[in-house]
Amino acid sequence: MERNAAKMKLDCSAFKNADPDHLWQCVKGNDDSASCKPFSVICEGFMRLQLKGNQSNVCSGQLEKEENNNWVPVQQDNFDFDVCQQMHCGNSLSPNNSTNKNLNVTCTDEVKVVLHSGKDSKCYGTVNIEVNGSVKPVCASTWTKSEAELVCKELGCGKLIYTKVEHRNSGGIMDHVSCKGSESSLWHCPAKHDKNIQCSNQPYVVCSDSVEVKLADGPGRCAGRLEIKHEGQWRKVPANRWTEAQSAAVCKQLECGEKGKTEKFSQGSGSFLSITCPTNKKISNISECLTENSNNQRPDREVEAVGITCEGHKVVFLSGTCSGHVGIEHGREIYWLSGSKETWNQESADTVCQQMHCGNAASFSFHSRADMINKVWKDSFSCSSRKKSLSECSQTTLLPPDHQTSTAHVKCSGNVKCE
């Protein structure tokens, strides 16, 4: 249907015993009401096509066709029409013949799906299509959860948390989108494509990979006040109705062990996030507890923020003020950092001094006291460049041969003064 064509009402019920010879025989006059929706027809000879394998340009990749609700590669023979035009990707360039028989195609247009939020995440926001560098909205006339789930999958953004429709008038590029979920891109779903579709609604999508978690204002990254970054804003979580199972999920997500216990930390100054965790299953990611209503702020008065100490929490310290043996407190036990010559180096020593707020390492050494060697920390840290804490350094899976023959000692360039 042309963009400015009049809307017509069709009624073929008069042809009870036979089909009409022409569609115009069913016309019952014009109908400009809002309830009059355009319809589409797919003939049995139509072949659905898509390109797969390039998230940054969905108009380049391996050509596939739909057969019996499955997508199968197209072979390099007997394609005598411009497949790119059918997929709204411009015109076809020369096919890129690969070593196998499957057909790879690159079209003249560069197209990708993008989420715009005005902030720093690609995994939530309004749904748009970027064509050759120009961004235009997707319209939401028939938007459902199926289309939103495909967007999260296509962008590598995890699972869908929620989707909604925002009311805004704009010129769109795609409307009446209807996805099965097996498509390689939203662009390849059946839809109306045009350069200037009048949109009154636009879809908004929030995917799970847009959510971040941290434990703030604690003695280490594995202990502190729980904060969740949702739609670009860090928020606290109310302590009432919080469970140990939810603490465990946070600790696992932060790679801080399998369990955690709730404790009181400073309340901070941010607002609260309303979360609702499912009660009928064990959660593996805190994003499973977020819904469309999570941003509804709770009153700050008389609400306590949840704090967590994970079983993986450990405190790095020096036996002296800005110098001494490097110790690790875990639980109620004191351990000493290995002085292995493979891992205890200038970068690791600098990292310890940085973590202690003592500047950089002026010197570092290896000590072999018998009472300390028996209590060497089980993990070995390898800091390839200066980090803010040992927890940011990689942990070597295979311990060095001299892991337990010495302990680490450092003298930092700075000093901590108590006033």
C-alpha positions in Angstrom: 0.0 0.0 0.0 1.4 3.4 -0.9 2.1 5.8 2.0 -0.6 8.3 1.1 -3.1 5.9 -0.4 -6.7 6.0 0.8 -7.7 3.2 3.2 -10.4 0.9 1.8 -12.6 -1.6 3.6 -12.8 -5.1 2.0 -15.6 -7.6 2.6 -15.7 -10.8 0.5 -18.5 -12.5 2.5 -21.0 -12.1 -0.4 -19.0 -14.7 -2.4 -20.2 -17.7 -0.4 -19.8 -20.4 -3.0 -16.9 -19.1 -5.0 -13.9 -16.8 -4.7 -14.1 -13.4 -6.4 -12.3 -13.0 -9.7 -10.8 -9.7 -8.6 -10.1 -8.1 -5.2 -11.8 -4.9 -6.2 -15.1 -6.8 -6.2 -14.8 -6.9 -2.4 -14.4 -3.1 -1.9 -17.0 -1.6 0.4 -15.8 2.0 0.3 -13.2 4.1 2.1 -12.4 3.7 5.8 -10.1 6.3 7.4 -10.8 5.2 11.0 -8.0 4.2 13.3 -9.3 0.6 13.5 -8.6 0.2 9.8 -5.2 -1.6 9.6 -3.2 -2.4 6.5 -2.9 -6.1 5.6 -0.2 -8.0 3.7 -0.2 -11.0 1.5 2.5 -13.7 1.1 2.2 -15.8 -2.0 3.2 -19.4 -2.0 6.1 -18.8 -4.4 7.7 -16.2 -2.1 11.1 -17.2 -0.7 12.1 -15.6 2.7 15.8 -14.7 2.7 18.3 -13.4 5.3 22.0 -12.7 5.8 23.7 -14.2 8.8 27.0 -13.7 10.5 27.7 -10.0 10.8 26.1 -8.1 13.7 27.7 -4.8 12.7 26.2 -5.0 9.2 23.1 -7.3 8.8 23.3 -6.7 5.0 26.5 -8.8 4.7 27.0 -12.5 5.4 26.0 -16.0 4.5 22.7 -16.0 2.5 20.0 -18.3 4.0 16.5 -19.2 2.9 13.6 -20.4 5.1 12.4 -23.9 4.5 9.8 -25.6 6.7 10.4 -23.0 9.5 14.2 -23.6 9.4 16.9 -21.4 7.9 19.3 -23.2 5.5 22.3 -21.9 3.6 21.8 -21.0 0.0 24.1 -22.8 -2.5 26.1 -20.9 -5.1 24.0 -21.6 -8.1 21.1 -20.3 -10.2 20.4 -17.1 -8.3 19.2 -14.8 -11.1 17.6 -12.0 -9.1 18.9 -9.3 -6.8 18.6 -10.8 -3.3 19.7 -7.5 -1.7 16.7 -5.6 -3.0 14.4 -8.2 -1.5 16.1 -7.8 1.9 16.0 -4.0 1.7 19.8 -3.9 1.6 20.3 -1.9 -1.5 21.9 -3.7 -4.5 24.1 -6.8 -4.7 27.8 -6.5 -5.0 29.7 -9.4 -6.5 29.1 -12.6 -4.4 32.0 -13.5 -2.1 32.5 -17.2 -3.1 33.8 -19.1 -0.1 35.6 -22.4 -0.1 32.4 -24.3 0.5 29.3 -24.2 -1.6 27.4 -21.7 0.6 26.8 -18.3 -0.9 28.1 -15.2 0.9 26.7 -11.9 -0.1 27.7 -8.2 0.6 25.1 -5.6 -0.3 25.6 -1.9 -1.0 23.8 -0.7 2.1 25.3 -1.1 5.6 22.5 -1.8 8.1 22.5 -2.5 11.8 20.1 -2.5 14.8 21.0 -0.1 17.6 19.5 0.8 21.0 19.6 4.5 21.9 19.4 5.5 25.6 21.5 8.7 25.6 23.8 7.0 28.1 26.7 4.5 28.0 25.1 1.2 27.2 24.3 -0.5 23.9 21.9 -2.9 25.7 18.9 -0.7 26.5 17.0 2.1 24.9 14.7 2.8 22.0 15.0 0.5 19.0 16.5 2.1 15.9 18.0 1.1 12.6 21.2 2.6 11.3 21.4 2.7 7.5 24.6 4.0 6.0 25.3 6.0 9.1 21.8 7.6 9.3 19.7 6.5 12.3 15.9 6.2 12.1 13.4 4.7 14.6 11.5 1.4 14.4 7.8 2.0 14.8 5.8 -0.1 17.4 2.4 -0.6 15.8 2.5 -4.3 16.4 5.5 -4.6 18.7 5.6 -7.7 21.0 7.9 -9.5 23.4 9.1 -11.7 20.5 10.6 -8.8 18.6 12.2 -7.5 21.8 13.8 -10.9 22.6 15.3 -11.0 19.1 16.8 -7.6 19.5 18.6 -8.6 22.8 19.8 -11.8 21.1 21.0 -10.1 18.0 23.0 -7.5 19.9 24.6 -10.0 22.2 23.0 -8.3 25.2 21.7 -11.4 27.1 18.1 -12.0 27.9 15.1 -9.6 27.7 14.2 -7.9 31.0 11.3 -6.0 29.7 10.0 -4.0 26.7 7.5 -1.2 26.5 6.1 1.2 23.9 6.9 4.9 24.2 4.6 7.5 22.6 6.5 9.8 20.3 5.9 11.1 16.8 8.7 10.7 14.4 9.6 9.5 10.9 10.5 5.8 11.1 12.0 3.3 8.7 10.3 0.0 9.8 6.8 -0.8 11.1 4.4 -3.8 11.6 7.3 -6.0 12.5 6.5 -9.6 13.1 9.3 -11.9 14.1 9.3 -15.7 14.8 12.5 -15.5 16.8 14.7 -17.6 14.5 15.7 -14.7 12.3 19.3 -13.4 12.4 18.2 -9.8 12.7 15.2 -7.7 13.4 15.8 -6.2 9.9 15.1 -9.6 8.3 11.7 -10.1 10.0 8.5 -9.6 7.9 7.7 -5.8 8.2 6.8 -2.7 6.3 10.0 -1.0 5.2 10.0 2.6 4.0 12.2 5.7 4.2 9.7 7.9 6.1 6.9 5.9 7.9 4.9 8.1 10.3 5.4 6.7 13.8 3.3 7.5 16.8 4.9 4.9 19.0 8.5 3.5 19.4 9.6 0.3 21.1 11.9 0.5 24.2 13.9 -2.5 25.2 16.0 -3.4 28.3 18.3 -6.4 28.1 20.1 -8.2 30.9 23.6 -7.3 29.9 22.8 -3.6 30.6 22.7 -4.4 34.3 25.8 -4.1 36.5 26.3 -5.0 40.1 28.8 -3.9 42.7 29.4 -3.9 46.4 30.3 -0.3 47.4 32.0 1.4 50.4 33.2 -1.8 51.9 36.7 -3.2 52.8 37.0 -4.9 49.4 35.2 -5.6 46.1 33.5 -8.6 47.7 32.0 -6.8 50.6 29.9 -3.7 50.9 26.5 -2.0 50.2 24.8 -3.6 47.2 24.2 -1.3 44.2 22.7 -2.2 40.9 23.2 -0.2 37.7 19.8 -0.2 35.9 19.1 1.9 32.9 22.3 3.9 33.4 21.8 4.7 37.1 23.4 3.1 40.2 20.7 2.4 42.9 20.6 0.9 46.3 18.5 -2.1 47.2 16.1 -2.3 50.2 17.1 -4.9 52.9 13.6 -5.9 53.8 12.6 -9.2 52.1 16.2 -9.7 50.9 17.3 -13.4 51.2 20.5 -15.4 51.5 19.8 -17.0 48.2 19.8 -13.6 46.6 23.1 -12.7 48.3 24.5 -16.0 46.9 23.5 -15.0 43.4 25.2 -11.6 43.8 28.4 -13.2 45.1 28.5 -15.7 42.2 27.9 -12.9 39.7 30.8 -10.9 41.1 33.0 -14.1 41.2 33.3 -13.7 45.0 32.4 -17.2 46.0 29.3 -19.3 46.2 27.7 -17.8 49.3 27.2 -14.5 51.1 25.7 -13.1 54.2 23.9 -9.8 54.8 25.7 -7.2 56.9 25.3 -3.5 57.6 27.4 -1.0 55.7 27.1 2.8 55.1 23.8 3.8 53.6 25.2 6.0 50.9 23.3 8.8 49.2 21.6 7.2 46.2 18.0 6.3 45.7 16.5 2.8 46.0 15.6 0.3 43.3 12.6 -1.9 43.7 13.3 -5.5 42.8 11.1 -8.6 42.7 13.0 -11.9 42.6 11.1 -15.0 41.3 10.1 -17.4 44.2 9.7 -20.5 42.1 13.3 -20.9 40.9 16.9 -20.3 41.9 18.2 -17.1 40.3 21.7 -17.1 38.7 21.8 -13.4 37.8 20.3 -10.4 39.7 18.9 -9.1 36.5 16.2 -11.8 36.8 14.8 -9.7 39.7 14.2 -6.5 37.6 10.9 -5.6 36.0 9.4 -2.6 34.2 8.4 -1.3 37.7 11.9 -1.5 39.2 12.6 2.2 38.7 9.6 3.2 40.9 11.5 4.9 43.7 10.9 3.8 47.3 11.0 6.4 50.1 14.4 6.7 51.6 13.0 7.2 55.2 13.3 4.2 57.4 14.5 2.0 54.6 17.8 0.2 55.1 20.1 -0.6 52.2 21.2 -4.2 51.9 24.9 -5.0 52.5 26.6 -8.2 51.6 29.9 -9.9 52.6 30.7 -12.8 50.2 32.7 -15.8 51.2 35.3 -14.8 48.7 36.0 -11.5 50.6 39.6 -11.0 51.6 41.5 -8.0 52.9 45.1 -7.2 51.7 47.3 -5.5 54.3 50.9 -4.7 55.1 52.5 -5.8 58.4 53.8 -2.2 58.8 52.7 1.2 57.7 53.2 1.4 53.9 55.9 -1.3 54.1 56.3 -4.9 55.3 55.1 -8.4 54.5 52.0 -8.6 52.3 49.2 -10.3 54.2 45.8 -11.5 53.2 43.0 -11.9 55.8 40.3 -14.3 54.8 37.6 -15.2 57.3 39.4 -15.3 60.6 42.7 -16.6 59.2 45.9 -14.7 58.3 47.8 -15.7 55.2 50.9 -14.3 53.4 51.2 -13.5 49.7 53.6 -15.7 47.8 57.0 -14.3 46.9 57.4 -16.4 43.8 59.9 -14.8 41.4 57.4 -15.6 38.6 54.6 -13.4 40.0 56.1 -11.1 42.7 57.5 -8.4 40.5 57.5 -4.6 40.2 54.0 -4.5 38.7 52.6 -6.7 41.6 54.4 -4.6 44.2 53.1 -1.4 42.7 49.6 -2.8 42.8 49.8 -3.6 46.5 51.1 -0.1 47.3 48.3 1.4 45.2 45.8 -0.6 47.0 47.2 0.5 50.4 47.1 4.2 49.2 50.9 4.3 49.7 52.1 5.4 46.2 54.2 3.0 44.2 56.8 0.4 45.3 60.2 1.9 46.1 61.6 -1.7 46.5 60.3 -5.2 46.8 61.9 -8.4 48.1 61.4 -12.1 49.0 61.5 -13.5 52.5 61.8 -17.1 53.6 60.6 -17.1 57.2 59.5 -20.6 58.1 56.5 -19.5 60.1 55.2 -17.5 57.1 56.0 -20.1 54.4 53.5 -22.5 56.1 50.7 -19.9 55.7 51.2 -18.8 52.0 47.9 -17.8 50.3 46.7 -20.6 48.0 46.3 -18.4 44.9 49.0 -16.7 42.8 48.4 -13.3 41.3 50.0 -12.1 38.1 49.8 -8.4 37.5 51.0 -7.5 33.9 50.4 -3.8 34.5 49.6 -1.6 37.4 46.2 -2.2 38.8 44.2 -0.7 41.6 44.1 -3.9 43.6 45.3 -7.5 43.6 41.8 -8.7 42.9 42.0 -7.0 39.4 45.1 -9.1 38.6 44.7 -12.4 36.9 45.0 -15.5 39.1 47.3 -18.1 37.6 45.7 -21.6 37.3 49.0 -23.4 37.5 51.0 -22.4 40.6 54.7 -21.6 40.0 57.3 -24.2 41.3 58.5 -21.7 43.9 55.0 -20.7 45.1 55.6 -21.7 48.7 59.3 -21.1 49.1 59.1 -17.4 50.0 56.7 -14.6 50.9 56.3 -11.1 49.4 57.8 -8.0 51.1 57.5 -4.4 49.9 58.5 -0.8 50.8 56.2 1.8 49.3 57.2 5.3 48.3 54.4 7.0 50.2 53.3 7.0 53.8 49.9 7.2 55.6 49.8 9.8 58.4 47.2 9.8 61.1 46.2 13.2 62.4 
